[in-house]
Structures are given as C-alpha cells and as structure tokens.
Amino acid sequence: MDRRYDLDAVRVAAFGLLVLYHVGMYYVSWDWHVKSPQAGPALEPLMLLTAPWRLSLLFLVSGAATAFMFGRKRDGFLRARSWRLLLPLAFGMLVVVPPQAYYEVVEKLPGGYHDGYPAFYRLYLQGYDGFCRDGDCLTLPTWNHLWFLAYLWVYTLPVVLLARALPERARTALACLRDRAFGGIGLLLWPILWLGLARVLLLDRFGSTHALVDDVYNHVQYLPVFALGFAIARADAVWDNVRRLRWPALGLAVGAYAGLMVYYGLHDEQNPPTDLLRQAMRLVWGAMQWSAIVAVLGFARGWVRGPSRVLNYLTPAVYPVYILHQTVIVVLAHNLKPLALAPGIEGLLLVVVTFGLCFAAYEAIRRVKPLRPLFGLPAQARSAPAARPATASTG
C-alpha cells in the first residue's frame, strides 16, 4: 500500500471547505482581515458545523501523508520536506500574504491608510510595528493562513526523528499498543478525552494564536493528532475500525453539534453560562471534533478505493490553491465593496471567482518550472497513476 486515495479525497475536500470557510469569515461577526459592511451572526451556525474539526482533520491526514512519503524515501527526507514546506512559506510571506495585510491596514487603521501599496510593502519588509488600533498592533511580516506550513514542518521533525531512532522491538511494541488502544470504542474514547481535556485545561490560559512560539493549546491538540496520523497510516486494523464506527461517530458528531447550537443560542456576553456548563460544553466540543473526523474518514474509506481523473488533477492542485486562496478572497472582497452587492450574490461571486482564479493560477504555475517549488510542487511533474473509476460502496 503506497498511497491512500481516500485520504487524498479527504484532503481535497477539506481544503475546499477551507476556501468556503474563509469566504464565510468575511460575513460573520468574528474578527478577520477585512469585513463586510453587512457582517453579522447569520452564517455562524453553518461555520460552527466545521470549525471544531476541519484543522485537526488536515493535521491527521498530513501526518498520514508524511508517513507514506517517509516510507518511500527515508534518505534525505527531512531536507526534501523542509524544501517543500519552508520555501513556499518564505515565498508566501514575501509575495502572497502582504496584500492581505495591506487591505487589513486600509480597512482597520484609524483614519485609514492612504500611502499606497509600494509604501506599505517597504514598511512590511522592515517589520514596522506602528499599525495599531485600540492598543492592538499588526505584526509584520506575517504568515496569516500559511501558519499551517510552519506547524507542519515543526511537527514533522520530532515525529520523523523518533521514527528513525526507535529500534524494531520498540516499533513493534508501539504498534501492538496502538492497535489495542484504537480497537473497538477506544478509537472514539481516547482522542475525545484528550481533545476535550486540552480545551478545558488550556484554552482560557493560552488561547489560540497561530504564532507558533506561544500557541500551547493548539500544539497540545494538533501535534498528537499529526503524530496519530503518522502512526496509523499503514495500520489496516485501525482503519477498518474507523470504517466500522463511521455511523456511531456521525451520530455523536450530530448530537454534539446540536448541543453546541443550543448552548450558543442560549448564552452570550449578556447571558453568560455558569463556569461548570462552559467547561462541560468544551468537552462536547472535543467530542464533535474527533467524532466528525472519524465519520469523515470512515465514509471516505468506503467510498473511495482508487484514483480517478478528477482526483489525479485536484490532488497536486490543492497546495497552490491553498497558498493563493486567502489573498484572492481578501483582495476581491475589498474591491467588490463599492458595488454594494447583496451578501448572497456577493458571497457566491467570491466563491466562484476565488476558485476560478486559483485554478487558473495553478494551470500557469504547473507549467513554469521555476514557479513550481515556490508553490510546493516538485520541480518536475510526476506522471499520474492510471486513472480508473473510484470504487464505491454503500455508506
């Protein structure tokens, strides 16, 4: 088993959801780089449908993908992985991300910013710290949505070095422990306990920063999930259990989501919950976070059994589209404001044009050899596996 096409499909779908989520961030009341004049809470229940689990799912799938890549080529793996993650991160921070910061300053700086993009970019490269509002200053340069690449690189180092250092006897013992811990209901129970307790114990103290050095809560949830993806990548017994538990996991995820919706509907800043209820709902959040992941992976394992032409095309496109999408959304959203479109029409336009421009850019990037490594693609295009219809089974 050299490749898992079901995980490829999950990765493609998860990054597609990420584009939709970031378009949604323009319209909800939560803080983001630019905001619609008509932003409000209407979309927030829909956003919360994926908010607990989408990033954890990406880290788990990335951990499994790392295991497959490491198994194919151990010599020079860390060097190749660093090149594929850190070069796009550096390029993104220098070229792709700055327009996001520019339009954020234009929209949020008291009195606005009127010196134009070239003047802003010079300040950006200098690490200027004077773009402040209400005591909150923009950190420059920034990686914005590309934080995921930095975290992937940092998580890859200890996991791969440990995998190299462990003797065969220790690997065998850990594999036995893994199969026993994640056999049966333990597949649902242990990760839910870990993620729920992490939220209870750490969220208030550390919050979520995506700044790497002070992001304790996110490291406690994402690093173990990444390591778990690495550990179970080739564990057929665990994946068979994932598929067996897909329906119970889906039921648990739906129930947890319903509970969260009732909770958020009844409580806000004017009607705060008791501390005991708040902590209990953080356990419910952890339950939804993991059970939704198991459901997604379980159904995908049953539905996708091999390559297809669509999957062969989308799998390499995901990385460049991910790098570009948020800048495209921010630039489009800001410049569509003078048209004063209805949010429904404007939101649909943002989604369609963002995907269209990102895939058009991908078509150019994959054909220009110097651009390919800057967007995470190998310098030479790999030949795709022979396409055949993906085997489907009942859900």
NULUMTI-629372 format. One record per residue (C-alpha): residue in one letter; x, y, z. Coordinates in steps of 0.1 Angstrom, whole numbers, plus 2048, in hexadecimal, padded with zeros to 3 digits. Layout:
<atoms>
aXYZ;...
</atoms>
This chain:
<atoms>
m800800800;d81281F7F3;r7F68387F1;r7D483D801;y7BD84D7E8;d7A1851802;l7B9867816;d7C187A7F6;a79C8807F1;v79788B815;r7B48A3812;v7A68B27F2;a7848B6802;a7928C5823;f7A58E0810;g7868E77FB;l7738EC81C;l78F903827;v78991A809;l76491B812;y76C921836;h78293F82F;v76894E818;g75094A835;m76895C84D;y76297B838;y73D97B842;v73C96F866;s741985885;w76297488E;d782989888;w793984867;h7AA997850;v78E9A983D;k7699AA845;s7499AE832;p7349CD83C;q7189B4841;a72B99C856;g71698B871;p70E96A883;a6F895B868;l71394485A;e72393A87B;p70F91A881;l71A90E85F;m73E918866;l73D905887;l7338E5874;t7578E186A;a76B8F8882;p7728DE89D;w7818C4885;r78D8D0864;l7B08DA86E;s7B58BB884;l7AA8A6866;l7C48B7850;f7E08B0869;l7D688C86C;v7D5887847;s7F689A844;g80688385E;a7FB86484A;a80887482A;t82987A83B;a82B856845;f82684A821;m840863814;f85985982F;g853834827;r85A839802;k87B84D807;r88C84F829;d8AD85C81D;g8AB88281A;f887882825;l88A89F83D;r89E8B4824;a8838AE809;r8678B5822;s8778D582E;w87B8E180A;r8578D9802;l8498EA820;l861907829;l867914806;p84291A7FF;l83E928822;a85A94181C;f84E94A7F9;g82A94D806;m835965822;l84897A809;v83097A7EB;v80E96A7F1;v804976814;p80E99B814;p7EE9A6801;q7DA99781D;a7EC9AC837;y7E99CB821;y7C49C981D;e7C19C2842;v7D39E284A;v7BF9F5830;e79E9EA840;k7A79E9865;l7C1A0486B;p7B0A2287C;g7ADA3C861;g7B6A23846;y7D7A1E834;h7DDA33814;d801A2F80B;g7FCA137F2;y8099EF7F0;p82D9F67E7;a832A0C806;f8209F281B;y8359D680D;r8559E8817;l8489EA83A;y83E9C6839;l8619BA831;q86F9D184C;g8599C0867;y8479E186E;d8339DF88E;g81F9FF88D;f7FF9F287D;c7EA9F289D;r7C69F58A7;d7BA9F68CB;g7DC9EA8D7;d7DC9CC8BF;c7F99CF8A6;l7FD9BB886;t81C9A5887;l8309A8867;p83C994853;t82097A859;w81795884C;n7F195B851;h7E193B843;l80392C83B;w808924860;f7FE901858;l81E8FC844;a834907861;y8228F0879;l8248D2861;w84A8D785F;v84E8DA884;y8398BB88B;t84A8A6870;l86C8AA881;p8668988A2;v84F87E893;v867874877;l88687588D;l87485F8A7;a86984688C;r88E844880;a89C8408A3;l8848258B0;p8928018AE;e87D7E789D;r8727D78BE;a8657F98CB;r8527FF8AA;t8427DD8AC;a8377E38D0;l8298058C8;a8167F78AA;c8067DD8C1;l7FD7F88DA;r7EF80D8BE;d7D97F18B1;r7CC7E98D4;a7C680D8DE;f7B38168BD;g7A17F58BA;g77C7F68C2;i76D8148D3;g7908208DE;l7938308BC;l7798498C6;l77E84B8EB;w7A38538EF;p7A786F8D6;i78687F8E2;l79387F906;w7B588E8FB;l7A68A98E5;g78A8B28FE;l7A18B491C;a7BA8C9908;r79E8E2901;v7938E2925;l7B58E6934;l7C88FC91B;l7B0911906;d7AA92D920;r7CF92E92A;f7DF92E907;g7C49348ED;s7CB92E8C8;t7E69448B8;h7F493189A;a8159438A2;l8289228A9;v83C92D8C7;d8209358DF;d80491E8D1;v8049048EC;y7DF8FA8E9;n7E28F48C4;h8028E08C7;v7F28CA8E1;q7D58C18CA;y7E68C28A7;l8088B18AE;p7F88918BC;v7DF8908A0;f7FB893887;a80F878898;l7F1862899;g7EC866874;f81185C86F;a80D83E886;i7ED82F877;a7F5837852;r7FB81284A;a7E7802867;d7CC7F0854;a7BB7E4874;v7B7808880;w7A981485F;d7917F685E;n785801880;v782825874;r76A818859;r756803871;l751820888;r74783986E;w722839876;p72583B89C;a73F857897;l728869880;g70C867899;l7228738B5;a72E89089F;v70B89B896;g7008988BB;a71D8AD8C6;y7178C78AC;a6F38CA8B6;g6FE8CE8DA;l7168EA8D1;m6FB8FC8BD;v6E38FB8DA;y6FF9078F1;y70A9248DB;g6E592D8D4;l6DE9318FA;h6FE941905;d7129608FA;e72497D90B;q70498A91A;n6F8967925;p71895592F;p718930938;t724923959;d74891895A;l73E8F495E;l7288F593F;r74390792B;q75D8EC934;a7448D092C;m73D8DE90A;r7628DF903;l7618B9908;v7448B88EF;w7598CC8D7;g7758B28DA;a75B8978D4;m7508A78B4;q7748AF8AA;w77E88B8A9;s75E8798A1;a75988E882;i77D884877;v77685F87C;a755863868;v76687584B;l78285C849;g76C83E84D;f754847831;a77185181B;r78182F820;g76281F814;w75B8367F7;v77E83C7E7;r79281D7DE;g7A98297C2;p7B38467AC;s79D859794;r7A487477A;v79588F791;l7A98847AF;n7C988179B;y7C48A6791;l7B98B47B2;t7D38A37C8;p7F18B77BC;a7DC8D67B7;v7D38D87DC;y7F48E77E8;p7F69057D0;v7D190C7D4;y7D590C7FA;i7F29247F8;l7E093C7E2;h7BB93A7ED;q7BA95280B;t7CC96E7F9;v7B496B7DC;i79696C7F4;v7A398A807;v7AC99E7E7;l78B9957D6;a77699C7F5;h7859BF7FB;n7829C97D7;l75E9BD7D3;k7529D37EF;p74A9F27D8;l7329DC7C5;a71C9D87E4;l7119B67D9;a6F89A17EE;p70C98A805;g6FE96B7F5;i7089767D2;e7299847DD;g7319647F2;l72A94D7D4;l73F9637BE;l75C9627D6;v75B93C7D8;v7589377B2;v7729517A9;t78A9467C4;f78A9227B8;g78C92E794;l7AA945799;c7BC92C7AF;f7B990F797;a7C292677A;a7E192F78D;y7E890B794;e7E690376E;a80191E769;i816914787;r8198EF77E;r8258F875B;v84190F766;k85E8FC776;p86C91878C;l84A91E79B;r8428FA7A4;p8588F87C4;l84B91A7D0;f82890B7D2;g8328E97E0;l8338D57C0;p8508BF7B6;a8688CF79D;q85E8B4784;a83A8A9780;r83488578A;s82186E773;a7FF868781;p7F3845788;a7DD83576F;a7BA842775;r79E82B77C;p77B83178B;a77D8337B0;t76C8147C0;a74E81E7D4;s73B80B7EE;t71D813803;g72282B81F;
</atoms>
